[in-house]
Every structure is written in C-alpha cells, then in structure tokens.
Amino acid sequence: MEPNGKTNSKTLELQDSRYDVEFRMQTKCGEYRWVQSRGEALRDENGKPYRMAGSIRDITERRRAEEELRQLQEKLAHVARLSTMGEMATGIAHEINQPLTAVATYSHILKHMLDAPTTDKQGIQKTLDKLEAQTLRAGDIVWRLRNFVKKSPSNREPTDLNALVKDVARFVDPDIRQADVSLQLSLDDTCPNANVDTIQIQQVLVNLVRNAIDAMDETPIDQRSVTVATQIREDNIVDVSVCDAGTGLREDAFELVFDAFYSTKQQGMGMGLAISRSIIEDHGGRLWAESNHTVGTTFRFTIPHGDSHGGPK
C-alpha cells in the first residue's frame, strides 16, 4: 500500500493474481491469534491490476483443533509402536541374547588366555576385537529399540529413505529369520532426500513388512519373500513399496484394511494400517494396497521429496 492508502499497481504486477496465507498476529490486548488472509488482484479490461480485494478470517480455533488432533495422532502412534514391540518381544530377546552370550564367551576365553603360561598377544588381540564387535552389536540393537519406542514431538528433517529402509531391514531381521522369509531390497540410488519424521516413517515400514510376513503363513517356505523398493517418479514423488508373496487380499478388503479396528489377523488390533495411513497423509503422501499380477499384495506409499512438503508441524 502507498502512504495515502491506495494500492501500488507496480507492486500488484510483481505478485501472483491470488494469494492464501496463514500467519499469527498479536492483538491490542496482547493475545496471539491465527488468521487466514486471502485475496486476489482485480484487473481492468487490459489485464492490468488496479486493486487488491480479499478477506481476513480468524482461524485460531481451527489451528488449536488441528494441534490437538496432531498430538492425539502422535500418542496413538506411540501406543502402536509399543504394541509392535510387544509382538516382537520373543525375536528381540533372542537377538539381544546372541551378542551378550558371545561377550560372556569371549570374556571367559580371555581369562583362560591370561592364565596361560605363555602370553599369546596376537590371540588376545583377536579375541578383544571380537568382544568389541559383539558389544557394539548389542549396543546397536538397544539403540534401534530405544529410538523406535521413544516418545517425542514430530521432527521432520531431510532424510535418506534408502538408509531408512536399511535400518528397518536390520530392525525386523529377527522376525524375518524366525518366519523363514527372504527379504530383498530394491533401492533406487537416484532417490533424493525426503522431509520426514524418521521414527514415524520407520513405524510405517515396520508395520508393512511385518504384515507382509504374517500374510505368508500358508505360503511354502521356499516361496516366502518380501521385497521393499524405492523409486523416484516423474512427478518428483518418492515411491516406497512392500511386496509379499502371500495369499493376497479379498477384493473388498483393499480399502477395509485401512479402517480402524479392522484386521485380517486373529490377534490383530486393526490399528496399524489406519495409523500408518494417517502418518503418510500427514506427510503429504498416499498409502494404498494393490494386488500383484502373480501372487500376494503390494502396499505402496508416496512421499514428496526435498522441501515440497513443509517442515515440522
């Protein structure tokens, strides 16, 4: 605006014809309110802008409701992660027990080596290296578990989705081996970083992989395989898929599986896929299921890459 209150036409020409922005402002009484400002440039018969017309609306209550919903979704997601950990408890206990047993074994060997008449420095060094490796392995397992179940505010940052998939593969390895399943990774090296909450996307992938494993209970062992793939699409969207070789879904179940409390498992809560879809949609993407051409089902989700979807909410 010019000092006399008139709109500067040169300024209008530098702006888009329409705008829609949300921002926070402080009232005279010191209270902060959220407002939505919408407007567009009015143009004459020659297409030249001469005035801005629009509206300003108080959306504080809407923003407050959105924040409450976001916090509720985070709590539900955390409960779902804890439930997943409970279901994986046996495999995880075995996974942690392996390096701890190795640590105890190597420590016992070292005691005997130190009590020997002659000191085998080379042998002691090799045993110490193995001891260190198993200690680090146990620490890495505990670190992954702690990160997966921790409760923290949503924090989105540029993330290498291929690296994230590899982390999930290590995390679900106990379930994979226990179910005699072959896990294949098909990762597109050209995939750019995506602005995501790492823990939440890990949760989605863990849920999809474990569902794929469960879907192959009746599949012959030599045919049990899960493929996790990433690829970049032409529309600058990162596509992540989890494909199984199970019995597949009924035709009417491709959307029902995403409904809360609907489950194809006898012991299932029916919340995993519903929460996963809400997480992906909150990231500006989509999550859906499709039938494979041969056997099984593919669950696929998309995520805008880079800065195409905002930062932390």
C-alpha positions in Angstrom: 0.0 0.0 0.0 1.1 3.6 -0.6 1.1 6.1 2.2 -2.2 7.5 1.1 -3.9 4.1 1.3 -4.0 3.4 -2.4 -2.7 0.2 -3.9 0.5 0.5 -5.9 -0.1 -1.1 -9.3 3.5 -1.9 -9.8 3.5 -3.9 -6.6 0.5 -5.8 -7.8 2.2 -6.7 -11.1 5.0 -8.3 -9.1 2.7 -10.5 -7.2 0.5 -13.5 -8.2 -3.1 -12.8 -9.0 -4.2 -14.7 -5.9 -2.8 -15.4 -2.5 -3.8 -17.5 0.5 -1.6 -17.3 3.6 -1.9 -18.1 7.3 0.0 -16.2 10.0 0.0 -15.3 13.7 -0.6 -11.8 14.9 -0.8 -10.1 18.3 -4.0 -8.2 19.3 -4.1 -5.0 21.2 -4.7 -6.9 24.4 -1.5 -8.9 23.9 -3.2 -12.2 22.8 -1.9 -14.0 19.8 -4.4 -15.1 17.2 -4.0 -17.1 14.0 -5.6 -15.5 10.9 -6.1 -16.5 7.3 -5.7 -13.9 4.6 -7.0 -14.5 1.1 -7.1 -12.1 -1.8 -6.7 -11.5 -5.5 -5.7 -8.7 -7.8 -8.6 -7.1 -9.7 -7.7 -6.2 -13.3 -9.1 -3.9 -15.8 -10.1 -4.7 -19.4 -6.4 -4.6 -20.4 -5.5 -7.1 -17.7 -3.6 -4.6 -15.7 -4.1 -4.9 -11.9 -5.5 -1.9 -10.1 -6.7 -3.1 -6.7 -6.5 -5.9 -4.2 -9.7 -7.5 -2.9 -9.8 -10.1 -0.2 -10.7 -11.1 3.4 -9.1 -11.9 6.7 -10.5 -14.6 8.9 -9.7 -15.6 12.5 -8.8 -19.3 12.4 -7.4 -19.6 15.9 -9.9 -22.3 17.0 -9.2 -24.3 13.8 -5.5 -24.3 14.4 -6.0 -25.2 18.0 -8.1 -28.2 17.0 -5.5 -29.2 14.4 -2.8 -29.1 17.0 -4.9 -31.2 19.4 -5.5 -33.8 16.7 -1.8 -33.9 15.8 -0.9 -34.6 19.4 -3.6 -37.3 19.6 -2.2 -38.9 16.5 1.3 -38.9 18.0 0.0 -40.6 21.2 -1.8 -43.2 19.1 1.3 -43.8 17.0 3.4 -44.2 20.2 1.0 -46.7 21.6 1.1 -48.6 18.3 4.9 -48.8 18.4 4.8 -50.1 22.0 2.3 -52.8 20.8 4.6 -53.7 18.0 7.5 -54.1 20.4 5.3 -56.4 22.5 4.5 -58.6 19.5 8.2 -58.7 18.5 9.4 -59.4 22.1 10.5 -63.0 21.6 12.6 -62.3 18.5 14.1 -59.2 20.0 15.1 -61.1 23.2 16.8 -63.7 21.1 18.5 -61.0 19.0 19.9 -59.3 22.1 20.8 -62.5 23.8 23.2 -63.6 20.9 25.8 -60.8 21.3 25.5 -60.9 25.1 26.2 -64.6 25.0 29.2 -64.0 22.7 30.5 -61.3 25.1 30.4 -63.7 28.0 32.1 -66.4 25.9 34.9 -64.2 24.7 35.4 -62.9 28.3 35.8 -66.4 29.5 38.3 -67.2 26.8 40.3 -64.2 27.7 40.6 -65.2 31.3 42.0 -68.6 30.3 44.4 -66.9 27.8 45.7 -64.6 30.5 46.2 -67.5 32.9 48.2 -69.5 30.3 52.0 -69.9 30.9 52.8 -68.0 27.8 51.1 -64.8 26.6 49.6 -65.1 23.1 49.3 -61.3 22.4 48.0 -61.9 18.9 45.3 -64.3 20.1 44.3 -61.9 22.9 44.0 -59.0 20.4 41.8 -61.0 18.1 39.6 -62.1 20.9 39.4 -58.5 22.2 38.4 -57.4 18.6 35.6 -59.9 18.6 34.5 -58.9 22.1 34.3 -55.3 21.0 32.4 -56.1 17.8 29.7 -58.1 19.8 29.5 -55.3 22.4 28.9 -52.7 19.7 26.3 -55.0 18.1 24.4 -55.3 21.4 24.5 -51.5 21.8 23.3 -51.0 18.2 20.3 -53.3 18.9 19.4 -51.4 22.1 19.8 -48.1 20.3 17.4 -49.1 17.5 14.9 -50.3 20.0 15.1 -47.2 22.1 14.7 -44.9 19.0 11.7 -46.9 17.8 9.7 -46.7 21.0 10.7 -43.3 22.3 8.0 -40.7 22.5 9.0 -37.3 21.1 7.4 -34.4 19.2 7.2 -34.8 15.4 10.5 -33.7 14.0 10.9 -33.6 10.2 14.2 -33.3 8.5 15.8 -34.2 5.2 16.2 -38.0 5.3 17.8 -40.6 3.1 14.9 -43.0 2.6 17.2 -45.7 1.3 19.2 -45.6 4.5 16.0 -45.6 6.5 14.8 -48.8 4.7 18.1 -50.5 5.5 17.7 -49.6 9.2 14.2 -51.1 9.2 15.6 -54.2 7.5 18.0 -54.6 10.4 15.3 -53.9 12.9 12.9 -56.6 11.6 15.6 -59.2 11.0 14.6 -61.3 14.0 11.0 -61.6 12.5 12.4 -62.3 9.1 14.6 -65.2 10.2 12.0 -66.6 12.6 9.5 -66.8 9.7 12.0 -68.2 7.2 11.4 -65.3 4.9 13.7 -63.9 2.3 13.9 -60.1 2.4 15.0 -58.3 -0.7 15.8 -54.6 -1.0 15.5 -52.8 -4.4 16.6 -49.3 -3.8 16.8 -46.5 -6.4 20.2 -44.8 -6.0 18.8 -41.6 -7.5 16.2 -41.1 -4.8 16.6 -37.6 -3.2 16.2 -36.9 0.5 12.6 -36.5 1.7 11.5 -34.2 4.5 10.1 -36.7 7.0 9.8 -37.7 10.6 12.2 -40.6 10.6 10.6 -42.5 13.5 7.1 -42.3 12.1 8.2 -43.5 8.6 10.1 -46.3 10.2 7.0 -47.2 12.1 5.0 -47.4 8.8 7.6 -49.6 7.1 8.0 -51.9 10.1 4.2 -52.3 10.2 4.1 -53.0 6.4 6.9 -55.5 6.5 5.5 -57.4 9.5 2.1 -57.5 7.8 3.8 -59.0 4.7 5.5 -61.6 6.8 2.1 -62.5 8.5 0.4 -62.7 5.1 2.7 -65.7 4.1 1.9 -68.0 7.0 0.4 -70.5 4.5 3.0 -69.9 1.8 5.6 -72.7 1.2 8.9 -71.7 3.0 10.9 -71.7 -0.3 8.4 -69.2 -1.8 8.3 -66.7 1.1 9.8 -63.4 0.1 9.3 -59.7 0.8 10.6 -57.0 -1.4 11.0 -53.4 -0.2 11.6 -51.0 -3.1 12.2 -47.3 -3.5 12.0 -45.2 -6.7 11.7 -41.6 -7.8 8.7 -40.9 -10.0 8.5 -38.3 -12.8 6.3 -36.0 -10.6 9.1 -35.6 -8.1 7.5 -38.1 -5.7 9.4 -40.8 -3.9 7.5 -44.2 -4.1 8.1 -46.8 -1.5 6.6 -50.3 -1.8 6.4 -53.5 0.3 5.6 -56.6 -1.8 4.8 -60.0 -0.4 4.1 -63.5 -1.9 1.2 -64.3 0.3 -2.4 -65.3 -0.3 -3.5 -61.8 -1.1 -6.5 -59.8 0.0 -10.1 -60.2 -0.9 -11.3 -57.8 -3.5 -13.5 -55.9 -0.9 -10.6 -55.7 1.6 -8.2 -53.3 -0.2 -9.8 -50.3 1.5 -11.2 -52.0 4.5 -7.8 -52.9 5.9 -7.1 -49.2 6.5 -10.2 -48.8 8.7 -9.6 -48.6 12.4 -10.2 -51.9 14.2 -10.5 -53.9 11.0 -8.0 -56.7 10.9 -7.3 -59.9 8.9 -5.4 -61.4 11.8 -7.0 -63.3 14.7 -4.8 -61.4 17.3 -4.7 -58.1 15.4 -5.9 -54.8 16.9 -6.7 -53.3 13.5 -4.9 -50.0 14.2 -1.5 -50.4 12.4 -2.6 -49.6 8.9 -5.0 -46.9 10.0 -2.3 -45.1 11.9 0.2 -45.7 9.0 -2.1 -44.1 6.5 -2.7 -41.1 8.8 1.1 -40.7 9.1 1.7 -40.8 5.4 -1.2 -38.4 4.6 0.2 -36.0 7.3 3.4 -36.1 5.3 1.6 -35.0 2.2 1.6 -38.5 0.6 -0.7 -41.5 0.0 -0.8 -45.1 1.2 -2.7 -47.8 -0.6 -2.8 -51.6 -1.4 -2.8 -53.2 -4.8 -2.9 -56.8 -6.0 0.2 -58.3 -7.6 0.0 -59.8 -11.1 1.0 -63.3 -9.8 0.6 -63.8 -6.0 0.5 -61.6 -3.0 -0.1 -57.9 -2.3 1.9 -54.8 -2.6 1.4 -51.9 -0.1 2.7 -48.7 -1.5 3.1 -45.2 -0.2 4.4 -41.9 -1.7 6.3 -39.1 -0.1 7.1 -35.6 -1.6 10.8 -35.3 -1.7 13.0 -32.4 -0.6 11.2 -29.2 0.5 8.0 -29.9 -1.4 6.1 -30.5 1.8 6.7 -28.3 4.8 8.9 -28.8 7.8 7.9 -29.8 11.3 4.3 -29.3 12.3 
